[in-house]
């Protein structure tokens, strides 16, 4: 076993480990976005029920203002690239469900890749340990003389 083989396996392990950490961050982001969509779907349902009732409208930074909804049959949905459409609450729910489905599919891809990489890491770990032990034993063996 030469030093170069050990270094190559260690480098491969570190690359895989970094990739897993990046995937974990991606997974967490996807889960956060899915939760946001669930919350929005629930809010759409609540808006449909609250015509004429006083509600608290968020302004941001945990600040709300009381208000009354007069038109609940139309909503503005941002599609991206500074484009928004006016649509019904049912169509809004369809759009949100579609986004949620895309996120779920992305989550499956990320989790599958994480599983593959984790399996590779588990396979590499004992190989590296064996190589390191052999290298240590070769350096600590007394020379025959």
N, C-alpha and C positions, 0 to 999 in steps of 0.2 A: 504494500500500500504506500503510495507516495503522497507527499504533502499536497500536490496539486489536486488529486482526487478528493481529498478531504475538503480543500478550499472550494472546489466546484460544488460539492454536495451542500456545504454550508451556505454558499451563495444562493443556490437553488432554494434551499429551505427558507432563507430570509426573504427572497422574492415572493415565494408562495405565501409566507406569513403576512407580508405587507399587502398582498392582493386580498387575502382573507379579511384583513382589517378594513380595507377600502370597501369590500363588499358588505361588511357589517354596517358601515356608515351608510351605504346606499340603501340597505334593507331598512335601517331605522328611518331614513328619510321617506321611503315608500310607505312605511307603516304610519308615519306622521301624516302624510298627505291623505292616506286612506281614512284615517280618523277624522281629518278635517272635512272630507267629503261626507262621511256619515253624519257629522254634526250639521253640515249644511243641508243634507237631505231631511233631517229632523226639523230644522228651522223652516224649510219650505212647507212642511206639513203643518207646523204651528202657525205660519203666516196664513195659510188657507183657512184656519179655524178662527183667526183673530180679527176679522173684518169689523171695524167700528170699535174695537176694544183698544184700550190704551196699552201700548207696549213700550219697551225700552230699546232704543236704537243705538247700536254701538258707534262711537265716533273714532275709537282707537285708544290705545294706551289705557285700557280699562275705564274709559269714560263713556257714559251712556246718557241719552236725552230721551225724555218721555215723548211719545208721539202716538198718533192714531193712523192706522192704515185705511185709506179710502178705496184704493184700487188694489185688489189682491189677485186679479186674474191675469196680470201681466208682470213679467220680471225681465230684468236686463241681465244677460249672461255674457261674460267676456269669453271670447273664443281663443284669444291669443293674438299677438302681433298688433295690439291696439285696436282690435276689432271686437265689437259687442253687438248682440242682437236683442231685440225685444221679443219675448216669447211667452207662452203660457207656463203655468207652474208644472203642468204634466210634462211638457217638452223639456223644461228645466230639469226635472227629475230624470228624464231619459238621458239627457246630456251628462248629468252627474253620475248616473249608473254606468254609462259608457266609459267615463274617465276612471271610475272605480275598477271596472273590469280590466282596463289597460294596466292600471297599477297592480292588480292582482296577478296578471300575467307576467309583468316585470318582476314581481316578487318571487314568483315560481322560478324564473330564470336565475335570479340572484341566489336563491336558496339551493338550487341544483348545482350551480357553479361552486358555491361554498362547500357543499358536500364533497364534490370531486376534489377540490383543493385540500380539504381537511383529510380526506383519505390518503392523498399523496403525502401530506405532512406526516401522517401516522406511519406511512410506509418508510419515509426517509429517516425519521427519528432514530429507530434502532440501527439502521445502516450507519448513520453518522456516529452513534455511540460505539458501535463495534469498531469502526475505523479509528476513532480516537483512542480507544483502549489498546488496539494493536500498535498504534503509533507510540503510545506511552510505554508499552512493554518493550518495544524495540529500542527506545532511548534509555531505558533503565536497566536493560540486560547488561551484565558485566561482559567485557570483551574477553574472548578466549585468548589465552596467552601462553 
